Amino acid sequence: MGFFSFLGRVLFASLFILSAWQMFNEFGEDGGPAAKELIPKLAIIRSHLSDKLGVAIPHIDPRNLVAAFIALKGLGGFLFVFGTPFGAYLLLFYLAVTSPLLYDFYNYDRSEPVFGVLLNEFLQSVALLGALLYFIGLKNLIPKRQMKKKAPKAKVG
């Protein structure tokens, strides 16, 4: 059972590790394609929050955000392979922050073709989030040290 658990963690984490590696290779001076995709989405969120809260929201550099995403995915995936709950928490935080930001299906009408694509990607992220919650729940069920019960020795004599 231990090998299959490790293999499952490796396969699950490979999604995040390979994605972080690709983002790292594409990063460049401007933050790469991920930063270019984030610019309009951050502008929408910034204007929405400033309208609702009534205060000016400071500018967030998309390059810094992409660098943080790379770090969360890379480190979280690497730690998750070794079964640490901290790696799962990092990936959980990454998915909780990025899923509504990147897959903003709620900004489109149902009749638009992009709505279905974004909704599908969002639901996949929610499924990954659920898998991480399941992993964390299982880790919390198992005590740190399982106490071995010693069998009582038969008395001789």
N, C-alpha and C positions, 0 to 999 in steps of 0.2 A: 504494500500500500504506500510506503514511503516514496518509492521511485515514481509512481504515478502521480502522487501529490506534487513532487518536485517538477516532473515533466509538465503538468498542468500549469504550475506557476511560471515556468519558463515560457511556455506558449502564450499564456495570457500577457506576461510582461513584455514579450517580444513586440507586441503591438505598440506599446508605449516607447520602448527603447529604440526601435527602428524608426519610429516617427520622430523622436527627438534627434536622432542622428541625421535624418534627412533635413530637418529644420536647421540644425547646426551647420550642415554643409551649404545650405542655401542662404544663410544669414546675411553675410556681406555687410557693406556699409549702410545700406538702407533698411536692413532687417529682413530682407527677402520677401517672397510672395506672401508669407503669413502676415507680415506687418502691413503690406499693401491691402490685404483683405480686412485687416482690423481697423484701418483708418476710418472708413465710412461708418462702421458699426459702432466704434467708440464715439464718433460725432453724434450719432443718433441717441445713444445712451446718455451722453453728456448733456445734450439739449433737453432730453426728457427729464432727467434728474434735476437740472437747474430750473425747469418750469414747475415741477412738482414741489421741490424744496424751497424755491424762491431765493436761492443763493447761487453764486457763480461756482461752478465745479472747476477745479484746476485741470490744466491740460496734462494728459498722460501720454508719455512718449511710447508709441507702439513698439519701438525697438526694445525698450526695457521690459515691456510686457511679454514680448516674444522670448526674450532671454530668460525671463522667469518661468515661462511655460516649458522651455527646453530643460531647465534645471529641475523643475517639478517632475516632468515625465521621465527624464533620464535617471535621476537619483531615486525617485519613487519606484520605477520599474526594476532597477538594480537591487534595491533593498527588498522588493516584493519577491524576487526570485529566491532569496534566502529565507523567506517566510516571516519576515519581521512585520508586525502590525504597523510600524511607523511608515514603511513604504506604502502600505495600503492606504494609510491616512493621507499621505502626500498625493497619491493618485486620486483619491476621493475628493480632496480639495481641488485638484486640477479640473476634474470632470464637473464638479459643482459650479465652478466659476466659468469655465469655458463653454459648457453646453448651451446655456441660454444666450450667451454672447455670440457664439459662432453660428449656431443653428437657429436663427431668429425667424422661424416660420410664422410667428405671430405678427410679423410686420407685413405679411403678404396676404392677398385674397386667395381663397381656396381654388379659384379658377386659374390662377397663374401656375405654370409648370414648375417653377422653382419651389412652390409651397410643398409639394409632395416630396421632393428631394430633401429639403431641409427638415421636414417632419420625420422622414425616415432616419436621417442622420441623428437627429435629436433623440429619437426612441432607441437607437443603438447605443448612444451614450448613456441613456438612462438604464439600459440593460447592463452595461459595464459597471455602472454605479451600483446597481443591485448586486452584481457578483462580488464587488468589493465589500459591500455591507455584509454579505453572507460570509465571506472569508473572515472579516473582523468578528462577526458573531461567533463563528466556530472557534476562533482563537481565544475568545473570552470565555468559552465554555470549558476549555481544557485548562486545568490548573497548571501552574508553573512546574511544580514537581508532583507527579502522581506518587502518592505514598504507597509503597508496596506492603501489603499485609503479610506479616510473617506467620507462617503456619505454626500452631502450637506444637512444641515437641512432646512426644509421648514420654511419660515418666517410666523409667526402667527401675525395677527393683521392688 
